Amino acid sequence: MSAPYAPPPPSAAGKDRTTLWGVLGIVLGLLCCGILGVIFGYLSIRDARRYGQSQVLGWLAIAFGVINIIGSAVLRATGNYPIGND
């Protein structure tokens, strides 16, 4: 009898979180937190460059985060922001 084979070493694909960061950035950038959208977008682009993948999700997350930040600033400046106007 021989001993069972050792499991293969973890690959780089297991550490690739490009899609995770991109989707989190898009969702948070659209819904609530523009700053987090920009941060997760940057992380997605960084991982995409590292692993040779598409950077589209990261750029979308950054764009939506910036749109959220600008939209929130405009709403606050005009007094139409629904939170905190009690």
Phi, psi and omega in degrees: 000144178247157180288150178295155179293146176287149179294150180293154178294152180297138181270170178292336181296331178290338180264355182281115180241027183303310182292319179301309180297319181296314181293316177301318180296319179294312182297311181291325178294325179281320190274311190217310195245095180298322180297315178295326176300317179293318181295312180293328175297317177298316179299321179295317179294319179300313179292324179297319177294319182296321185255007175070040180248177180290143181261008187299314181299320179296316180293323176296318179298318178295317180298313180294324177296317179293319177299319179297316180297314181294316179298318178295320179295319179294316179296320178294320182293327181271353179083012182261011181286124190287342184260130175090009180257040182284000000 
